[in-house]
């Protein structure tokens, strides 16, 4: 048997961390057994469908390297891969059910259904459709259809049956059909509902394994009845627990990650041209893409949410994941998503990334922030390389180059008001800046080692600790209190730019004193 899995997102929002984890599991199983990973777009919910949400979903999956074998943009024998383009297929399957007597048209009006719901609420019992249209003779059904009466198509569910199946993750599960009732399969406007369209598509596309969130478990019993009605062998089902909030069993939502949406991280997005209302939440894949995470780190981190290679290994390269992935290793309990652990993992991957790949990965972010042009000439590329080397392990994500080294790519330095207040407005600073300007002007060679000699010599001469000179030098030349080593920083800036910035900082300090 060829393993065929699918991921079927609805374009009603952006990729949620939980949905991405589900996509990874489907992709990994298909790759593990040399099968096919199918991407299908469930876009029949016209009211909630958002066209602008589709491209970020496709782009996010491509960014992660979850390339699909069949789906949008990739022709296959089971297309089309948009549900909105498969309406004729659904009509054929619906007619098959009717002709077999396994489904029937229901002409009940919305008002009649609402009355039934109210009666159920008053009786304090779950609502199940009464089945009043179930016994209509075939001729009467046809007469009403020809008369133009609107109707929905309902599945004829035999009462007092127990539906059982063995879920690969959860084990044996069951449900009584009395808790299901005659569910609607197709709306009055001809659009299929989720359970019907899903079964038709999974059967038509020969899906062998359905891996999805545990919240779909109740749908599975209806779908098994549909497979039975079509006389089609159902796929294997694996319902994975939801992704939980950090350190909690509560289902992950935006509010759980608000503390990770720090002022600094929001500032990163604004520097990249985002409007405040466009900044993505940490529950979205886009958040990590635009912060400059590496795809392999995110893939690794999300795959570990409820799946493990063993009890100890955190860093699992892509190929190792593929070679070892199995549904049996998926945990039954919810796994907490920890952004701090993902950040640590990202740092591990970034540390091992070759320098030239760091340069290539950084360039798009610098361009989006307007710090370098397109194309990037060799002189600029050399500067980027030197800045990345100077940042060293401080660079965890690609946008760190903007945060800690953006001043390298500007003609004029932007002074952080807090840094000015904390460092530059101290009483001793004007003398420090003036003497640094004087001594660095005549320094040859202008390299980190000799710059350090000047700085430490000046501190000794003034009878102050080295920090009293280093901190003003850093803020004067970079505008901020954090960044690469100050001696490397000044060397990379070069003598001319370093002196210009010292002069500007001195003028700023003197202006404040005046």
VEXSE-308049 format. One record per residue (C-alpha): x negated, y, z; residue in three letters. Coordinates in steps of 0.1 Angstrom, whole numbers. Each point is the difference from the previous one (the first is absolute). Layout:
<recs>
+-------+-------+-------+------+
!    c1 !    c2 !    c3 ! resn !
+-------+-------+-------+------+
!     X !     Y !     Z !  ALA !
...
+-------+-------+-------+------+
</recs>
This chain:
<recs>
+-------+-------+-------+------+
!    c1 !    c2 !    c3 ! resn !
+-------+-------+-------+------+
!     0 !     0 !     0 !  UNK !
!   -12 !    34 !    -9 !  UNK !
!     3 !    24 !    29 !  UNK !
!    20 !    31 !   -10 !  UNK !
!     6 !    28 !    25 !  UNK !
!    16 !    34 !    -3 !  UNK !
!     1 !    34 !    16 !  UNK !
!    33 !    18 !    -6 !  UNK !
!    -1 !    36 !    13 !  UNK !
!    29 !    24 !    -3 !  UNK !
!    -9 !    35 !   -12 !  UNK !
!    18 !    17 !    28 !  UNK !
!   -31 !    12 !    19 !  UNK !
!   -37 !    -4 !     1 !  UNK !
!   -20 !   -31 !     9 !  UNK !
!     3 !    -7 !    37 !  UNK !
!   -28 !   -19 !    18 !  UNK !
!    24 !   -29 !     6 !  UNK !
!     9 !    -3 !   -36 !  UNK !
!   -36 !     2 !   -11 !  UNK !
!    -8 !   -29 !    25 !  UNK !
!    27 !   -21 !   -17 !  UNK !
!   -14 !     8 !   -35 !  UNK !
!   -35 !   -11 !    12 !  UNK !
!    13 !   -33 !    13 !  UNK !
!    18 !    -7 !   -33 !  UNK !
!   -30 !    10 !   -21 !  UNK !
!   -25 !   -20 !    22 !  UNK !
!    21 !   -32 !    -2 !  UNK !
!     2 !     2 !   -38 !  UNK !
!   -37 !     7 !    -3 !  UNK !
!    -8 !   -28 !    24 !  UNK !
!    16 !   -26 !   -21 !  UNK !
!    -7 !    15 !   -34 !  UNK !
!    37 !     9 !    -6 !  UNK !
!    17 !    32 !   -11 !  UNK !
!    10 !    31 !    20 !  UNK !
!    31 !    17 !   -14 !  UNK !
!    10 !    36 !     7 !  UNK !
!    37 !     6 !    -4 !  UNK !
!    17 !    34 !     6 !  UNK !
!    33 !    -3 !    19 !  UNK !
!    16 !    32 !   -13 !  UNK !
!    37 !    -9 !    -1 !  UNK !
!     8 !    22 !    30 !  UNK !
!     8 !    30 !   -21 !  UNK !
!     9 !    23 !    30 !  UNK !
!   -33 !    -5 !    18 !  UNK !
!   -22 !    -4 !   -31 !  UNK !
!   -27 !    26 !    -3 !  UNK !
!   -19 !     1 !   -33 !  UNK !
!   -28 !    20 !    14 !  UNK !
!    -7 !   -27 !    26 !  UNK !
!    -7 !   -27 !   -26 !  UNK !
!   -34 !    12 !   -12 !  UNK !
!   -16 !     3 !    35 !  UNK !
!    11 !   -36 !     6 !  UNK !
!   -17 !   -12 !   -32 !  UNK !
!   -30 !    22 !     6 !  UNK !
!    -4 !   -12 !    36 !  UNK !
!     1 !   -37 !   -10 !  UNK !
!   -26 !     7 !   -27 !  UNK !
!   -22 !    19 !    24 !  UNK !
!     1 !   -30 !    24 !  UNK !
!   -10 !   -23 !   -29 !  UNK !
!    33 !   -19 !     2 !  UNK !
!     2 !    -3 !   -37 !  UNK !
!    31 !   -19 !   -12 !  UNK !
!     1 !   -26 !   -27 !  UNK !
!    35 !     9 !   -11 !  UNK !
!    19 !    32 !     6 !  UNK !
!     1 !    37 !   -10 !  UNK !
!   -25 !     6 !   -27 !  UNK !
!   -10 !   -37 !    -1 !  UNK !
!    21 !   -21 !   -24 !  UNK !
!    11 !   -34 !    10 !  UNK !
!    24 !   -27 !   -11 !  UNK !
!    25 !     7 !    28 !  UNK !
!     7 !    37 !    -5 !  UNK !
!    13 !    26 !     1 !  UNK !
!   -14 !     7 !    35 !  UNK !
!    23 !    29 !     9 !  UNK !
!    33 !   -12 !    14 !  UNK !
!    18 !    29 !   -16 !  UNK !
!   -10 !   -15 !   -34 !  UNK !
!    13 !   -35 !     9 !  UNK !
!    37 !     7 !     2 !  UNK !
!     9 !   -23 !   -29 !  UNK !
!   -19 !   -28 !    18 !  UNK !
!    21 !     6 !    32 !  UNK !
!    32 !     0 !   -21 !  UNK !
!    -9 !   -34 !   -14 !  UNK !
!    -7 !   -15 !    34 !  UNK !
!    31 !    15 !    15 !  UNK !
!    21 !   -16 !   -28 !  UNK !
!   -17 !   -33 !     7 !  UNK !
!    12 !     2 !    36 !  UNK !
!    35 !     9 !    -9 !  UNK !
!     3 !   -28 !   -26 !  UNK !
!   -12 !   -25 !    26 !  UNK !
!    26 !    13 !    25 !  UNK !
!   -27 !    11 !    24 !  UNK !
!     9 !    37 !    -1 !  UNK !
!    32 !    20 !    -5 !  UNK !
!    11 !    36 !    -7 !  UNK !
!    12 !    19 !    30 !  UNK !
!    24 !    29 !    -7 !  UNK !
!     3 !    12 !    36 !  UNK !
!    -2 !    38 !     2 !  UNK !
!   -25 !    18 !    22 !  UNK !
!    29 !    10 !    22 !  UNK !
!    11 !   -36 !     5 !  UNK !
!   -35 !   -11 !     8 !  UNK !
!    -3 !    29 !    25 !  UNK !
!    32 !   -11 !    17 !  UNK !
!   -14 !   -35 !     4 !  UNK !
!   -32 !    15 !    15 !  UNK !
!    20 !    20 !    25 !  UNK !
!    20 !   -30 !    10 !  UNK !
!   -32 !   -19 !     6 !  UNK !
!   -14 !    28 !    21 !  UNK !
!    32 !     2 !    21 !  UNK !
!    -2 !   -38 !     5 !  UNK !
!   -37 !     4 !     9 !  UNK !
!   -11 !   -26 !   -25 !  UNK !
!   -24 !     2 !   -29 !  UNK !
!    16 !    10 !   -33 !  UNK !
!     4 !   -27 !   -26 !  UNK !
!    21 !     5 !   -32 !  UNK !
!    34 !   -17 !     4 !  UNK !
!    -2 !   -17 !   -34 !  UNK !
!    34 !    13 !   -11 !  UNK !
!   -10 !     0 !   -37 !  UNK !
!   -17 !   -34 !     2 !  UNK !
!    33 !   -19 !    -7 !  UNK !
!    11 !    21 !   -30 !  UNK !
!     8 !   -22 !   -30 !  UNK !
!   -23 !     3 !   -29 !  UNK !
!    27 !    14 !   -22 !  UNK !
!     8 !    27 !    25 !  UNK !
!   -37 !     8 !     3 !  UNK !
!    -2 !     4 !   -38 !  UNK !
!    31 !    21 !    -1 !  UNK !
!   -13 !    25 !    25 !  UNK !
!   -34 !     2 !   -17 !  UNK !
!    17 !     7 !   -34 !  UNK !
!    21 !    26 !    17 !  UNK !
!   -32 !    18 !     9 !  UNK !
!     3 !    -5 !    38 !  UNK !
!   -34 !     5 !    16 !  UNK !
!   -15 !   -30 !    18 !  UNK !
!   -31 !   -13 !    16 !  UNK !
!   -14 !   -35 !    -4 !  UNK !
!    -1 !   -21 !    32 !  UNK !
!   -18 !   -32 !     7 !  UNK !
!    24 !   -28 !    11 !  UNK !
!   -16 !   -12 !    32 !  UNK !
!    12 !   -33 !    15 !  UNK !
!     8 !     5 !    37 !  UNK !
!   -13 !   -21 !    30 !  UNK !
!   -33 !    -9 !   -17 !  UNK !
!   -34 !     3 !    15 !  UNK !
!   -27 !    13 !   -23 !  UNK !
!   -35 !   -13 !    10 !  UNK !
!   -35 !     5 !   -14 !  UNK !
!   -35 !    -1 !    12 !  UNK !
!   -18 !    33 !    -2 !  UNK !
!   -37 !    -3 !    -5 !  UNK !
!    -7 !    26 !    27 !  UNK !
!    30 !    -3 !    24 !  UNK !
!     7 !   -37 !    -3 !  UNK !
!    35 !   -15 !    -1 !  UNK !
!    28 !    26 !     0 !  UNK !
!    38 !    -3 !    -6 !  UNK !
!    32 !    20 !    -2 !  UNK !
!    37 !    -9 !    -2 !  UNK !
!    19 !    11 !   -31 !  UNK !
!    27 !    14 !    22 !  UNK !
!   -24 !    28 !     9 !  UNK !
!    -5 !     8 !   -37 !  UNK !
!    34 !     0 !   -17 !  UNK !
!     7 !     7 !   -37 !  UNK !
!   -27 !    26 !    -7 !  UNK !
!     1 !    25 !   -28 !  UNK !
!   -24 !    -9 !   -29 !  UNK !
!     8 !    27 !   -26 !  UNK !
!    15 !    35 !     6 !  UNK !
!    30 !    13 !   -18 !  UNK !
!   -23 !    21 !   -23 !  UNK !
!   -18 !   -32 !   -11 !  UNK !
!   -31 !     5 !    20 !  UNK !
!   -13 !   -30 !    19 !  UNK !
!    -6 !     0 !    37 !  UNK !
!   -33 !    -9 !    15 !  UNK !
!     6 !   -37 !     8 !  UNK !
!    14 !    -8 !   -35 !  UNK !
!   -26 !    19 !   -20 !  UNK !
!   -28 !   -14 !    21 !  UNK !
!    10 !   -36 !    -6 !  UNK !
!     6 !     5 !   -37 !  UNK !
!   -34 !    17 !    -4 !  UNK !
!   -19 !   -25 !    22 !  UNK !
!    15 !   -29 !   -18 !  UNK !
!    -4 !    15 !   -35 !  UNK !
!   -36 !     9 !     8 !  UNK !
!    -8 !   -34 !    14 !  UNK !
!   -12 !    14 !    34 !  UNK !
!   -12 !   -29 !    22 !  UNK !
!    -7 !    19 !    32 !  UNK !
!    20 !    29 !    15 !  UNK !
!   -21 !    18 !    26 !  UNK !
!    19 !    29 !    15 !  UNK !
!     8 !    18 !    33 !  UNK !
!    19 !   -19 !    27 !  UNK !
!    28 !    25 !    -3 !  UNK !
!    11 !   -18 !   -32 !  UNK !
!     5 !   -33 !    19 !  UNK !
!    38 !     5 !     1 !  UNK !
!     0 !     6 !   -37 !  UNK !
!   -17 !   -33 !    -6 !  UNK !
!    31 !   -21 !    10 !  UNK !
!    21 !    18 !   -26 !  UNK !
!   -27 !    -5 !   -26 !  UNK !
!    -2 !   -37 !     8 !  UNK !
!    38 !    -3 !    -6 !  UNK !
!    -6 !    17 !   -34 !  UNK !
!   -28 !   -23 !    -9 !  UNK !
!    23 !   -29 !     8 !  UNK !
!    28 !    15 !   -21 !  UNK !
!   -23 !     4 !   -30 !  UNK !
!   -14 !   -35 !     7 !  UNK !
!   -36 !    14 !     1 !  UNK !
!   -27 !   -11 !    24 !  UNK !
!    -8 !    29 !    23 !  UNK !
!   -35 !    13 !     6 !  UNK !
!   -19 !    -5 !    32 !  UNK !
!     7 !    29 !    25 !  UNK !
!   -24 !    16 !    23 !  UNK !
!    14 !    28 !    22 !  UNK !
!   -27 !    20 !    16 !  UNK !
!     5 !    20 !    32 !  UNK !
!     2 !    37 !    -2 !  UNK !
!   -30 !    23 !     6 !  UNK !
!     1 !    14 !    35 !  UNK !
!   -11 !    34 !    14 !  UNK !
!   -34 !     3 !    16 !  UNK !
!    -1 !   -20 !    32 !  UNK !
!    37 !    -7 !    -1 !  UNK !
!    26 !   -24 !   -12 !  UNK !
!    22 !    27 !   -15 !  UNK !
!     3 !     1 !   -37 !  UNK !
!   -25 !    25 !   -15 !  UNK !
!    15 !    33 !   -10 !  UNK !
!   -13 !    36 !    -7 !  UNK !
!     6 !    11 !    35 !  UNK !
!   -24 !   -26 !    14 !  UNK !
!   -29 !    14 !   -20 !  UNK !
!     6 !    37 !     5 !  UNK !
!   -31 !     3 !    23 !  UNK !
!   -22 !   -12 !   -29 !  UNK !
!    12 !    29 !   -22 !  UNK !
!   -25 !    23 !    16 !  UNK !
!    -6 !    36 !    -8 !  UNK !
!   -33 !    -9 !   -16 !  UNK !
!    16 !   -27 !   -22 !  UNK !
!    27 !    23 !   -11 !  UNK !
!   -26 !    26 !    -9 !  UNK !
!   -17 !   -26 !   -22 !  UNK !
!    32 !    -4 !   -21 !  UNK !
!     4 !    38 !    -2 !  UNK !
!   -35 !     3 !   -13 !  UNK !
!     9 !   -25 !   -27 !  UNK !
!    28 !    21 !   -12 !  UNK !
!    29 !   -16 !    19 !  UNK !
!    28 !    22 !    13 !  UNK !
!     8 !    -5 !    36 !  UNK !
!    33 !   -18 !    -8 !  UNK !
!   -19 !   -23 !   -24 !  UNK !
!   -24 !   -14 !    26 !  UNK !
!     7 !   -37 !     2 !  UNK !
!     6 !   -18 !    32 !  UNK !
!   -25 !   -26 !    14 !  UNK !
!    27 !   -27 !    -6 !  UNK !
!    -5 !     6 !   -38 !  UNK !
!   -27 !   -15 !   -21 !  UNK !
!    -5 !    34 !   -17 !  UNK !
!   -13 !    14 !    33 !  UNK !
!   -30 !   -23 !    -1 !  UNK !
!    -5 !     4 !   -38 !  UNK !
!    -2 !    38 !     3 !  UNK !
!   -22 !     0 !    31 !  UNK !
!   -26 !   -19 !   -19 !  UNK !
!     3 !   -35 !    13 !  UNK !
!   -15 !   -29 !   -20 !  UNK !
!    25 !   -25 !   -15 !  UNK !
!   -18 !   -30 !    13 !  UNK !
!     1 !    14 !    35 !  UNK !
!    37 !     6 !    -1 !  UNK !
!     7 !   -33 !   -16 !  UNK !
!   -21 !   -17 !    27 !  UNK !
!    17 !    19 !    28 !  UNK !
!    35 !    -6 !   -11 !  UNK !
!    -6 !   -37 !    -8 !  UNK !
!   -10 !    -4 !    36 !  UNK !
!    35 !    11 !    11 !  UNK !
!    14 !   -33 !     9 !  UNK !
!   -25 !   -22 !   -18 !  UNK !
!   -34 !   -11 !    11 !  UNK !
!   -30 !   -18 !   -13 !  UNK !
!    -9 !   -10 !    36 !  UNK !
!     3 !    15 !    34 !  UNK !
!   -31 !    22 !    -4 !  UNK !
!    -7 !    12 !   -35 !  UNK !
!    12 !    35 !    -8 !  UNK !
!   -19 !     8 !   -32 !  UNK !
!    13 !   -23 !   -27 !  UNK !
!   -12 !     9 !   -35 !  UNK !
!    26 !    -3 !   -28 !  UNK !
!   -14 !   -32 !   -15 !  UNK !
!    -1 !   -17 !    35 !  UNK !
!    36 !    10 !     5 !  UNK !
!    10 !   -15 !   -33 !  UNK !
!   -19 !   -33 !     7 !  UNK !
!    15 !    -5 !    34 !  UNK !
!    35 !    15 !    -2 !  UNK !
!    29 !   -23 !     9 !  UNK !
!    36 !     6 !    13 !  UNK !
!    -6 !   -24 !    29 !  UNK !
!   -25 !    25 !    15 !  UNK !
!    27 !    28 !     2 !  UNK !
!    10 !     6 !    36 !  UNK !
!    36 !    -2 !    12 !  UNK !
!    -3 !    31 !    22 !  UNK !
!    -2 !    36 !   -11 !  UNK !
!   -35 !    15 !    -4 !  UNK !
!    -8 !    35 !    12 !  UNK !
!   -14 !    24 !   -26 !  UNK !
!   -29 !    18 !    16 !  UNK !
!   -13 !    30 !   -21 !  UNK !
!   -31 !     2 !    22 !  UNK !
!   -10 !   -36 !    -9 !  UNK !
!     6 !     8 !   -37 !  UNK !
!   -22 !    31 !     3 !  UNK !
!   -27 !   -21 !    16 !  UNK !
!     3 !   -26 !   -28 !  UNK !
!    -2 !    27 !   -26 !  UNK !
!   -32 !    12 !    16 !  UNK !
!   -15 !   -34 !    -3 !  UNK !
!     8 !    -2 !   -37 !  UNK !
!   -12 !    35 !    -6 !  UNK !
!   -33 !    -7 !    17 !  UNK !
!    -6 !   -29 !   -24 !  UNK !
!     9 !    19 !   -31 !  UNK !
!   -29 !     8 !   -23 !  UNK !
!    -9 !    37 !    -3 !  UNK !
!     9 !     3 !   -36 !  UNK !
!    35 !   -14 !     7 !  UNK !
!     4 !    25 !    28 !  UNK !
!    -9 !    28 !   -24 !  UNK !
!    25 !   -13 !   -26 !  UNK !
!    27 !    -4 !    27 !  UNK !
!    -6 !    35 !    14 !  UNK !
!     2 !    19 !   -33 !  UNK !
!    38 !    -2 !    -5 !  UNK !
!     6 !    14 !    35 !  UNK !
!   -25 !    29 !    -5 !  UNK !
!    16 !     8 !   -34 !  UNK !
!    35 !     0 !    15 !  UNK !
!   -11 !    23 !    27 !  UNK !
!   -15 !    23 !   -27 !  UNK !
!   -35 !    -4 !    13 !  UNK !
!   -16 !   -14 !   -31 !  UNK !
!    10 !     2 !   -37 !  UNK !
!     8 !   -26 !   -26 !  UNK !
!   -22 !   -14 !   -14 !  UNK !
!   -26 !    -2 !    28 !  UNK !
!   -34 !     9 !   -13 !  UNK !
!   -32 !   -18 !    12 !  UNK !
!   -10 !    29 !    23 !  UNK !
!    34 !    -1 !    18 !  UNK !
!    -2 !   -38 !     2 !  UNK !
!   -34 !     3 !    16 !  UNK !
!    13 !    24 !    25 !  UNK !
!    29 !   -24 !     9 !  UNK !
!   -25 !   -28 !     4 !  UNK !
!   -21 !    21 !    24 !  UNK !
!    30 !    10 !    20 !  UNK !
!    13 !   -36 !     4 !  UNK !
!   -35 !   -11 !    11 !  UNK !
!    -1 !    28 !    25 !  UNK !
!    34 !    -9 !    14 !  UNK !
!   -10 !   -36 !     5 !  UNK !
!    23 !   -21 !    21 !  UNK !
!    20 !    31 !     9 !  UNK !
!    17 !    -5 !   -34 !  UNK !
!    28 !   -25 !     7 !  UNK !
!    24 !    11 !   -27 !  UNK !
!    -6 !    19 !   -33 !  UNK !
!    17 !    31 !    12 !  UNK !
!   -26 !     3 !    28 !  UNK !
!   -22 !    15 !   -27 !  UNK !
!    25 !    29 !    -2 !  UNK !
!     4 !     3 !    38 !  UNK !
!   -37 !    -3 !    10 !  UNK !
!   -17 !    12 !   -32 !  UNK !
!    24 !    21 !   -20 !  UNK !
!   -21 !    31 !     7 !  UNK !
!   -28 !   -14 !   -21 !  UNK !
!    21 !     5 !   -31 !  UNK !
!    11 !    36 !     7 !  UNK !
!   -18 !    32 !    -8 !  UNK !
!    15 !    17 !    31 !  UNK !
!     2 !   -18 !    34 !  UNK !
!    34 !     0 !    18 !  UNK !
!    -6 !     6 !    37 !  UNK !
!    22 !   -19 !    24 !  UNK !
!    13 !    26 !    24 !  UNK !
!    -4 !   -24 !    30 !  UNK !
!   -36 !    -7 !   -10 !  UNK !
!    -7 !    37 !    -3 !  UNK !
!    15 !     7 !    35 !  UNK !
!   -17 !   -30 !    16 !  UNK !
!   -35 !     3 !   -16 !  UNK !
!    -7 !    32 !   -19 !  UNK !
!    13 !    25 !    24 !  UNK !
!   -24 !    -9 !    28 !  UNK !
!   -23 !    27 !    12 !  UNK !
!   -33 !   -16 !   -12 !  UNK !
!    12 !    -9 !   -35 !  UNK !
!    -8 !    33 !   -19 !  UNK !
!   -37 !    -4 !     9 !  UNK !
!     0 !   -37 !    -9 !  UNK !
!    16 !     7 !   -34 !  UNK !
!   -23 !    29 !    -8 !  UNK !
!   -32 !   -20 !     8 !  UNK !
!    12 !   -31 !   -18 !  UNK !
!     6 !    21 !   -31 !  UNK !
!   -34 !    15 !     2 !  UNK !
!   -19 !   -33 !     6 !  UNK !
!    20 !   -21 !   -25 !  UNK !
!    -6 !    26 !   -27 !  UNK !
!   -37 !    -7 !     0 !  UNK !
!     2 !   -38 !     6 !  UNK !
!   -17 !   -23 !   -25 !  UNK !
!     7 !   -27 !    -7 !  UNK !
!    37 !     5 !     8 !  UNK !
!     8 !   -35 !    13 !  UNK !
!    17 !   -15 !    30 !  UNK !
!   -32 !    -7 !    19 !  UNK !
!   -14 !    35 !    -3 !  UNK !
!    34 !    16 !     7 !  UNK !
!     2 !   -21 !    32 !  UNK !
!   -35 !    13 !    10 !  UNK !
!    12 !    36 !    -4 !  UNK !
!    32 !    -5 !    20 !  UNK !
!   -17 !   -18 !    29 !  UNK !
!   -29 !    25 !     0 !  UNK !
!    24 !    29 !     2 !  UNK !
!    19 !   -17 !    29 !  UNK !
!   -32 !    -4 !    19 !  UNK !
!   -11 !    36 !    -7 !  UNK !
!    34 !    13 !    13 !  UNK !
!    -1 !   -23 !    30 !  UNK !
!    33 !   -16 !    -8 !  UNK !
!    11 !   -36 !    -8 !  UNK !
!    -1 !   -11 !   -36 !  UNK !
!    38 !    -1 !    -1 !  UNK !
!     1 !    38 !     5 !  UNK !
!   -16 !     3 !   -34 !  UNK !
!    13 !   -31 !   -18 !  UNK !
!    37 !     8 !     6 !  UNK !
!    -1 !    36 !   -13 !  UNK !
!   -20 !   -12 !   -30 !  UNK !
!    26 !   -26 !    -7 !  UNK !
!    30 !    23 !     3 !  UNK !
!   -17 !    28 !   -20 !  UNK !
!    -8 !   -23 !   -29 !  UNK !
!    30 !   -23 !    -1 !  UNK !
!    28 !    20 !    18 !  UNK !
!     7 !   -30 !    23 !  UNK !
!   -13 !   -18 !    30 !  UNK !
!     0 !   -35 !   -15 !  UNK !
!   -17 !   -15 !   -30 !  UNK !
!   -33 !   -16 !   -10 !  UNK !
!   -33 !     5 !    18 !  UNK !
!    -6 !    37 !     0 !  UNK !
!   -36 !    -2 !   -14 !  UNK !
!    11 !   -21 !   -30 !  UNK !
!    30 !    23 !    -4 !  UNK !
!   -22 !    31 !    -4 !  UNK !
!   -24 !   -18 !   -23 !  UNK !
!    29 !   -11 !   -23 !  UNK !
!    14 !    35 !    -1 !  UNK !
!   -34 !    13 !   -11 !  UNK !
!   -19 !    31 !    11 !  UNK !
!    20 !    25 !   -20 !  UNK !
!    34 !   -11 !    11 !  UNK !
!   -11 !    -6 !    36 !  UNK !
!   -14 !    35 !     3 !  UNK !
!    31 !    15 !   -15 !  UNK !
!    22 !   -17 !    26 !  UNK !
!   -23 !    10 !    29 !  UNK !
!     3 !    36 !   -12 !  UNK !
!    38 !    -2 !    -2 !  UNK !
!     3 !   -16 !    34 !  UNK !
!   -23 !    26 !    15 !  UNK !
!    21 !    28 !   -15 !  UNK !
!    31 !   -17 !    14 !  UNK !
!   -14 !    -2 !    35 !  UNK !
!   -12 !    36 !    -1 !  UNK !
!    34 !    11 !   -13 !  UNK !
!    17 !   -18 !    29 !  UNK !
!   -25 !    16 !    25 !  UNK !
!     7 !    35 !   -14 !  UNK !
+-------+-------+-------+------+
</recs>
